[in-house]
Amino acid sequence: MKIKSEKIVNLITEIDSIISRIAHEEKRYQNQLSAVCTTYERSARNLIHYHTLRSVDLRDIQRKLGNLGLSRLARSEQHVMASLLNTIFILGRLIDSNNTNGSDELKKPGLSIKKGEKLLTQHTKSLLGYRSKGRRVRIMVTLPSEAANDLNLVLELASSGMNCARINCAHDEPEMWKKMIDNVQLAGNKIKRKITICMDLAGPKIRTGIIAKGPPVTRYSPNRNAFGRVIDPAVIPLVDSESLSSVLNGVVVSSEWLRKLKIEEKIVFKDTRDKQRELIVTKRQDEHVVFTQSNSTCYIGKGVDLHASHNDESTTSVINLPSSRTWLLIKPGDIVTVHASSKPGESASYDTDGKITSKAHISCTYPFVFESVKTGENIFFDDGKISGKITEVSKEYFDVVIHHAKTKGTKLRADKGINLPDTDLKQGGLTAKDYTDLAFIAEHADVVNYSFVNSPEDVENLIAELDKLGVLGKLGIILKIETKKAYDNLIDMLLTGMKTKHVGVMIARGDLAIETGWENIGRIQKEILTICSAAHVPVVWATQVLENLAKTGIPSRAEITDTVNSLKAECVMLNKGPFINQAMQLLNKILRNMEDYQHKNVEFFPEMEKSM
């Protein structure tokens, strides 16, 4: 093949200019580089190299290298300078294979390709502990509350391949956390393998506040088939006041009236719509609880009179009902007021002509929001199920015009997340609860997962607190990337985190997808993986991994594909669910089966096999 020397010389010049720019950027970052822990000296420098490399549009250079059959620098992030110098060396030899002096000599990069790959392996082991045999990628499992009192549950997870146990400080209390940790340690001792304890700081909670209870009425409906015929009657428990809390959907009636009811007895009444309805007594649990059935939909409200057939005068009134489910029904085009006061939220009110007399309103649990939001900014509720734009702002409230919700309305409940991707929140980092929880974490855990970290200053604050607690360099830190701001500040946050000995990153893909846009999350999670790879910092692939399987027992095809993609990370996190052990076992098998086919973002080609 005839190669034009002039084109190759130009290509060498282009790559040389990148190397010169890297040298300049190293000097610019000298203060930050000199502050990192010795463990990360070469990693931090390589991170700057990669950041500089990616500040150039490489596509033309990559096409030219590909046409020559050379590496396109697409997998150079762990050893940037070595890849650039090796490429220049090979290009030089293509011009003149006999030329072995001058600029054609292979220069030493300081960090070889092999050493760059080894550093990530070492840093992963020091942060997350030992890997499982036959599997490079670790598995982190979020422990449910039951793990505090169920050693067998924890032992099953450990035996199935759990490497790291995650405890979220946003739930439960220190007493429960300690029991979980004790069970993890007991399980680890039984299988003769240490399991790393990771604990999440709760972070600032930007959530919807309480909602006013609905009217004292409960709807009971039978199940019907496609032809409208009743398959299963509505079950309506009748209870006395003493048993309301122990029976789901119980209707409270007079205890004396209740004791007189007999099996197969009829109870007639008019429901809240003035519809004539009938109940049949089917079962008596004890003198406090009687079960009835109806083949019709019933709206039973407080004060409704019930007439039993055992006596013409045997009538009682409904005394109480189970707490009404509370939510706001939000539709596209609605205006919702979000307020600082803690008064319970309410749905919109309408007059007889269907015109709104008062807007729907709900409180926000995070007071600093009202100092920061501006008109025109986007807002998302409940993992993006509802979204809109802020139209009016004051110190006490702001109005939102809803752009996205179900046509017939989406239910917005209390304690649901609020995302403000465009808002520069004035307050962030560690909360008062986080400072308290850190003392427990410092004593009992191996790693702290830093929720809603947004800036290098946030990381500095955590490092300072760990220093005060005497665990700096002992307790690992995982930065949870879940906001647009955190992603934009990732490189500076990593350089700050490298001041300690053990640092990692979690891609919290749920909040991050809402913050950055669903259309961008694929690109952004890929960028986070390569940035962290350049820093030789391990990544935890988190949020909704095999979630359908963990919650329902049946995986979807899409989440299996997603799980295969997780091989690009160093650890995969599973969330809790009733089928968590089945999810754990399947994840373990998938990661093991794919180990021969992929290492990070590098694909391998073993001998092709049949499906079984």
ABEGO torsion letter per residue (X at the ends): XBBBAAAAAAAAAAAAAAAAAAAAAAAAAAAAAAABBAAAAAAAAAAAAAAAAAABBAAAAAAAAAAAGBBAGAAAAABAAAAAAAAAAAAAAAABAABABEAABBBBAGBBAAAAAAAAAAAAAAAAEBBBBGBABBBBBBBBAAAAABAAAAAAAAAAGBABBBBBAABEBAAAAAAAAAAAAAAAAAAGBBBBBBBBBAEBBBBBBBBBBBBBBBBBBBBBBAAGBBABBBBBBBBBAAAAAABBGBBBBBAAAAAABBBGBBBBBBBAAGBBBBBBBABBABAABBBBBBABBBBBBBGBBBBBAABAABBBBBABBBBBBBBBBBBBGBBBBBBABABBBBBBBBBAAGBBABBBBBBBABAAAAAABBBGBBBBBGGGABBBBBABBBAABBBBBBABBBAAEBBBBBGBBBBBAABBBABBEBBAAAAAAAAAAAAABABBBBBGBABAAAAAAAAAAAAAAGABGABBBBBBBABAAAAAAAAAAAAAAAABABBBBBBBAAAAAAAAEAAAAAAAAAAAAAAAAAAGBBBBBBEGBGAAAAAAGBBBAAAAAAAAAAAABABBBBBBEAAAAAAAAAAAAAAAAAAAABBEABBBBBBBBBAX
